[in-house]
Amino acid sequence: MAVTTNDIEAIINGAPIEIETPYPLDDKGAGFRWFMAQPDDWLYDMASAVREAAVAEAMAQPEIKAVEHLPPTEAWLLRQMGSKEAIERKIAEFQAKPALTPEEDLELASLTANLLNLIDPTTYNRAKEIVATRARRAYESYLIPRLIVDADGRKVFDQNTEDGKRRWLLVGQEVKMDLRQTFYQVILLVDTAKNYKAGKSSGSK
């Protein structure tokens, strides 16, 4: 996803992103608009803690330890190679241009960071692959319902209430899968905006 300066300014200002998937329940009336808000620092840290706890719990299971000596699956390796090649190809396209727009410069910085963060297959194994999937699901399951708001910023599935938890359970798995796209768009924008704001601060006089 290309990140624009408008995206960055919007996320810095706290603007949520509208969810394009139609609202699946009938408790809000036709045409109800729902949004994905950005997590505040406390919620973001809690989600990271949930993910780390999921990793620790899974890695302690003997069934997981039993496959530590096995390499990652071929499908995982192909995804890693495909991601690496696609990022390198896009970086090369930007580097071949005589000049970049501010948006392209932001995207190049994001791509370069992503390339550095790609996991080295030689340091990975089947156990880590399995655990990473579980940890990602725990992270998503914790954050996504807590970030969904209405047009006035009110939580749609307040996880501090029994009603909010109940209605989130009624949302179909297919819709929850669709919500991941908007969720990771928000996470990307938050991460990029933090770097963007830090860069502006360090470059200002």
N, C-alpha and C positions, 0 to 999 in steps of 0.2 A: 504494500500500500504506500503510495506516495504521500508524504507529509508536507502540507503547505504551511506557510507562515500564519495564515488564518486559523488553521487547525491548532497551531501552537498557542496563539494568543487566546483562542477560545478555551483551551484546556487550562491555561494559566489563570484565566478569569473564572474558572470553575464551571463552565458551561457543560452540561451533559450532552451525550450523543443520542439522537433519536433512534429507536430500534425499528428497523424496517419490517421485521416479521410481525404479522398481525397478532394482536393480543389474543391469547387462546381461550380465555374464560369469558363468561357472560355476566359477570357481576359488576362491570363498570359501564355497560351500555355500548352501543355501536359507535365505532369510530374512536374508541379510546386510544390516546397516544401515550406510549410509555418510553422511557429513556434509560440509558446507562450512565450513571454518574461516575466521576472519578473518585477513587478511594482516598480518604484522608490518611495522614501518616500512621495514625494508630491502627486503623483497619488494615492498611497495607502490611504493617509489621505483624499483626495478628495472623493474617493469611500466610505470610512467610513462615511463621512459627508452626502453623498447622501443617504446612508442606514439609517442614523439617521433621516434625513429629511423625508424619506418615512414613518418611524415609527411615527414621530410626526404628520404628515399630516393624516395618517390613523387613529391614535388613537383619533383625534379630530372629526372624523365623527360620527354623532349620530347613524348611522346604526351599527358601530363597537362597540360603547359604549353600545348598547342595548344587546350585548351578553357577556358582561364582567362577568355576574353571572353564565354563563354556563361553564361546564368543557370542557377540550380539547376533540376532537373526539377520538373514540376508536382506529382508525387507527394511530393517533399520539401517543397515549399511547403505542400501540403495538410496534411502531418503536422505541420509547425511551427505552422500556424494552428490545427489541431485541438488540439494540446497547449496552446497559449496560451489558447484559449477554455475548455478544460476546467479549467485551473489557475485562471483568473480566476473562473470560475463557483464553484469550490470555495472559494476565498478569500472571495468575496462571501457564501457561506453561513455561513462561520465569523464573518465580521465582523457579520453580522446577528443573531448570538446575543447575549443579554445577558451571558453568562459562558461561559468555556471550561474544560473539564477539562484537567488537565496533559497528557494525551495529545493532545487537540485543539490545545492551544497549541503542542506540539511539531510537529504536522502542519502547522499554519499557518505556523510559522517555516520548515519545510522547503519548503512550497509557494512561499512568498515568495522564498526563495533560488533555487528552480528557475526561477521566472518571470524573475528577474534574469539567470539564466545562459542563457536561451534565445537562440539565435543570431538576429541581425537579418538578415532575408533580403536587405536592400539592401547588406549588406557581404559577401555570400556569392556564390559562383559554382560552375559545374559541376565545376571542378577540385577545389575544396575539398570538395565533396560526395563525390566519388569517393575522395579521400584520407582523409576522415574515416571512411568505411566500412572501408577497408583498415587504418587505424590502430586502429579499434575491434576488428577481428578479431585483429590482432596482440596487442593488450592482453589480450583474452579467452583466446587460445590460450596465452599465457604464464602467466597467473595461474590459470585454472580447474584444470588438472590438479595444480598445486602446492598447492592449498587443500583437496583432497579427502582426508579422513581416515576411519579407522574409529572405532568407539566408544571405543577407547583412545587416540585421537589420533595413531595411526600413519599415515603417508602411504600411500595406496592405489596411487597412480601416481607413485612417486618418480622425478622426472625426472633425478636424479643416477645412476640405474642403468639399464642396458640393458633389464632385465626390466620396470621401471616404464614406460619409454618404449614398449616393445613392446605391453604390455597397454593403454596409452592409445590406441594406434593401432587396437586391436581394438574399441574402443567405437564404436558406430555414430554416424553424423552426426546422426541424429534425436535420440538420447539427448544428444549434446553440445549440441544446440540447446535441449533441455529444461533442461539444467543452467544455462543462462544466466539463467533466472528466479531460481533460488536464488542464483546468483552476484551478481546486481545487488541482490538483497535484502540480502545480506551487506555489499556496498559502501555501500548506502544507510544501513544501520544503523551502520557504522563512521564514516561522515561525520557522521551525526546525533549519535552518541555523543560524538564529539570536541567538537562544539559544545556539547552538553549538559554534559559534564564541565567545559569551560572556563567555561560560564555559571555552574555551581554554584560553581566556585572563585572567580570574580570577585565573586559575590554573597555569599560566606561571610565571616564576621567572624573 
